[in-house]
Amino acid sequence: MILGRCLTRNARYFPDKTAIVSADGRSLSHAALNDRVNRLANALSANGITKGAKIAILARNSPEYLEVYFAAAKLGAPLVPINYQLKAADIHYRLEHSDARVLVIDSEFLEMLDGLPASTGAALGGRIFVCDGNSGSGGRLNELIEAAPATEPEVSLSPEDTLYIGYTSGTTGPSKGALISHRAIVAGYLYKALDYGLGAQDINLDPGPFWHSAPRDFATLAIYLGGTCVVTRGFEAREYYELVVRHKVTNSFMVPTMYQLLTALDDAGRYDVSSLRVLISGGSPLPSAVKDKVLVRFGPILNEFYGATETRIITNITAAELSERKRAVGRPIRDVEIRILDDAGGDVPAGGVGEVFVRGPGLFSGYYKDPERTRKSHRGEWFSLGDLGRLDEDGYLYLVDRKQDMIISGGENIYPSDIEEVLLGFPGVKEVAVIGTPDETWGELVTAIVVPREGGAVLPHALIDFCGTRLPGYMKPRRVEFAESLPRNPVGKVLRRVLREPYWRGQETSI
């Protein structure tokens, strides 16, 4: 369970087969990829990067991004993927908190370096390499690769060695650095390959950003299995269809926002997507209305999984199961167990709502420099993301909400996703987020922030009445506000805390 070894194997058994092809037409065979990764690992080693040193990367998707990932794996030097949409202060925090000793960066982000604290710049020691530009403090990445030997790096590695530090999206608080081992990643690969029937014959396309764990995991899974990964700089619905047709793509991971855009494209039907046999959704729950559209457009090939950086894949649900259990996220995959616990740590009976705890071989190794958060997120060997959910009699998991997003109004616990699901079924509603806003009588008032469809006419009382016929009275929104868009993080999750902030500003408490 040492990730980098898959490249050595593939170079031996599939030397001429395409490992990576990019949207701009570049391609690498498995032999060429292993050669370049070895050269990069040796070049980094010559620059003082040994086992345990942290390698940060701030870049868009590219073949070079994946080369850096695998080179870090072969060196035993944990990768630190950084979200390029973050503000400069957050980028600096990750560099300093992770103790990064190398920064690989796209040229478009070089201006950010001018604001680096002196301590961070000193830690990097000039080891700044540019993926796609002409120069950097340490030079171009390709120059490093071309000048170094292609011999296999000799590093003693263990499955428990850290492969990368994944900083969480921070939707419910300060970002945390999750330590992800080789064991966790490879175990996740094997379960995904089994559940989705993936192998060396498959061609993968994941248009999500590689700084996020899921798109990078599925892309590198394709390479691990000896298949082919199609790399695009970002997501655009029409380009996605064109790449599927051009490369005969067989599988993709995407977040709900991407599926929504793909099914909304007016002329989507003209693209031949018959090569696709597995589609996977994750990152946040896929609304039922979007699921139905995906199944119509692409056929019964949709899977939805539940997982996170800290856990890898936890559950999966197939298209056939989705038709019968629309709100479920599936049953636990092999060797993963789930418990629903109440606040006292007791097991909640089937059908009851509680906090979701999991254990299995894909769990992370703890939060970097934060033993207290690591401790608080565990009950023994069981780990919780803070999600609320329920298990039915057949073992299917239903996510109710994030624990931190729960609204308490008049003593009743209210879960926003249940209300949002109803509101999305109202004609003229494009997007919606439900939050709790302060109220002297009720404590919190159920408030819906609605983004209308273009040209649509939506009246607050009509939305409230619509919910009143479909939900218990205490769950019905008491206030409706309109917005042009909802704040989201780069993987499509609605930032409810951002919506809540102006309403709770000046209050003694925020609940």
C-alpha positions, -999 to +999 in steps of 0.1 A: +000+000+000+027+025-011+012+047-038+042+056-059+049+019-066+020+017-090+039+039-115+068+015-115+045-014-121+025+003-148+057+013-166+067-024-167+033-038-178+017-009-198+047+011-210+031+024-242-004+029-230-016+065-224-016+074-187-025+111-190-039+132-218-047+168-213-074+190-229-046+209-248-035+178-265-004+167-245-002+131-235+021+108-215+025+070-216+028+051-184+065+046-190+070+083-197+050+093-166+071+071-144+103+085-160+093+121-154+081+114-118+114+097-109+133+127-124+112+152-104+116+132-072+154+130-077+155+168-085+136+176-053+159+154-033+189+172-047+173+204-035+172+191+000+137+176+001+139+143+020+113+121+036+089+141+057+095+175+041+063+192+030+057+201-007+030+227-013+013+231-046-008+261-057-019+254-093-047+246-116-052+211-130-025+199-153-003+168-160+024+185-139+001+186-109-002+148-110+035+145-115+042+165-084+017+144-064+034+111-074+069+125-070+060+135-034+046+100-029+078+084-040+099+106-018+077+102+013+073+140+013+037+149+021+020+171-005+001+202+006-026+210-020-037+246-017-070+260-030-061+288-055-094+306-048-084+314-012-075+348-001-038+355+003-039+354+041-054+318+040-028+307+015-001+320+038-017+302+067-015+269+050+021+274+039+031+282+074+009+258+093+020+229+071+057+238+074+060+237+036+096+236+023+088+237-014+061+256-034+051+245-068+030+273-084+013+284-116+026+316-130-008+333-127-005+331-089+031+345-086+020+379-075+007+363-043+043+356-033+050+393-028+029+393+003+045+362+019+056+367+055+094+367+059+092+335+079+074+316+051+098+328+025+128+318+046+113+283+051+109+279+014+145+289+009+141+297-027+125+264-036+097+279-056+091+262-090+067+273-117+045+248-135+037+267-166+058+300-166+092+310-177+108+316-143+104+314-106+127+319-076+139+283-081+131+279-118+107+260-140+094+226-130+102+212-164+138+223-162+141+204-129+127+173-146+148+174-177+181+178-158+176+150-132+183+113-135+154+088-140+165+062-115+140+050-090+143+070-057+155+048-028+133+058+001+121+035+029+083+040+031+055+026+053+018+025+045+012+047+075+035+075+062+016+107+054+009+111+017-007+145+019-022+171+042-057+179+032-070+212+044-108+210+050-131+235+032-139+253+065-176+256+060-182+252+097-151+268+112-113+272+108-097+250+083-079+218+096-050+199+081-060+162+078-031+138+077-038+113+049-016+081+048-007+059+018-028+032+035-059+054+035-056+064-001-048+029-015-076+014+005-100+039-009-088+031-044-094-006-040-129-001-027-138+024-054-124+000-081-146-028-067-178-008-062-176+009-096-161-019-116-131+002-127-099-012-143-071-007-167-095-004-196-111+028-183-107+064-193-114+089-166-124+126-166-127+146-134-132+183-141-131+194-104-100+211-090-071+188-079-065+207-048-097+190-036-093+154-026-121+137-045-113+149-081-076+141-075-084+107-060-105+096-090-079+109-114-050+092-097-071+061-093-073+058-130-035+059-132-031+035-103-052+009-122-032+013-154-060+033-171-061+067-186-068+101-170-081+131-191-070+163-175-088+197-180-079+230-164-114+234-150-151+227-156-172+241-185-203+221-195-197+222-232-161+213-229-170+184-207-193+169-234-166+175-261-139+157-241-162+128-234-169+124-271-132+130-282-116+106-257-145+080-253-145+087-215-159+059-194-162+074-160-163+107-141-166+121-107-184+155-104-202+176-077-239+184-079-234+219-093-216+204-124-244+179-130-269+207-128-250+227-154-246+196-177-283+188-177-293+225-182-273+229-215-299+234-242-282+212-269-267+186-246-286+159-265-264+163-296-234+149-278-228+111-280-221+101-244-226+064-248-190+056-238-199+067-202-207+037-180-201+051-145-210+086-132-203+095-095-216+124-075-202+136-042-192+166-021-227+174-011-262+158-015-275+157-050-310+172-051-337+147-063-347+169-092-311+169-105-307+132-100-338+126-122-324+148-149-290+130-148-307+096-152-327+109-181-297+124-199-271+098-192-290+066-183-290+045-152-252+049-146-253+074-117-238+066-083-238+089-053-212+085-025-208+099+010-173+106+022-148+132+031-110+140+032-108+124+066-127+093+057-124+085+020-155+068+007-180+057+034-212+048+015-224+044-021-258+042-037-264+030-073-289+043-099-312+014-093-313+021-055-317+058-061-350+052-078-364+037-046-345+056-019-341+091-033-328+108-002-304+080+008-266+081+003-263+044+003-250+016+025-214+013+039-189+000+015-167-031+024-150-029+057-166+004+067-190+005+097-215+033+107-231+041+140-257+067+148-251+081+183-270+105+205-253+133+225-246+109+254-228+084+231-256+059+229-268+041+198-299+056+182-325+030+170-331+026+132-350+056+119-338+079+146-316+110+139-282+113+155-245+120+148-229+098+122-198+080+134-176+057+111-146+035+113-127+017+086-093+013+068-097+046+049-097+069+080-072+097+083-044+098+109-054+129+128-053+167+123-018+182+119-006+200+150-041+197+165-044+168+189-074+184+207-095+186+175-084+150+167-096+139+201-129+158+200-138+143+166-134+107+179-151+083+203-124+057+206-117+044+171-150+059+158-148+092+139-174+118+132-175+146+106-203+163+126-230+152+102-265+143+114-282+113+098-303+082+103-301+045+092-331+027+080-339-010+088-320-021+057-288-002+066-292+027+042-278+061+055-298+093+051-280+125+058-302+150+076-277+179+079-245+192+093-249+193+131-238+229+131-265+239+106-294+227+127-321+253+135-338+252+169-371+271+167-396+269+196-377+240+210-380+220+178-349+207+160-352+216+123-329+204+095-325+229+066-319+203+039-355+189+044-370+223+037-346+230+008-356+198-009-393+209-009-385+245-021-365+233-050-396+216-063-414+250-066-416+263-101-394+294-105-369+285-077-334+280-090-314+277-058-323+280-021-306+279+013-324+277+046-309+292+077-320+302+112-323+339+119-327+355+154-362+359+168-372+370+203-401+347+205-390+315+188-352+318+193-346+312+157-368+318+127-368+295+097-356+317+069-353+308+032-328+326+009-341+321-026-325+326-060-353+328-086-349+314-121-344+340-148-377+355-157-395+337-130-420+353-106-418+340-071-439+354-042-429+348-006-464+338+005-467+313-023-434+296-012-446+295+024-480+281+014-462+255-008-441+243+021-472+244+044-488+216+024-457+194+024-440+200+057-450+201+094-461+236+105-430+242+126-407+235+096-425+260+073-403+291+065-415+322+084-394+345+063-383+345+026-355+366+013-343+368-023-307+369-036-290+369-070-267+340-060-257+319-030-222+319-016-204+286-022-170+272-017-151+260-048-166+225-047-202+238-047-211+236-010-234+265+001-218+285+029-247+289+053-225+305+079-219+334+054-256+338+049-262+338+087-235+363+096-254+396+088-285+384+106-266+374+138-242+404+139-246+422+172-264+394+189-251+380+222-251+345+208-252+330+173-278+303+180 
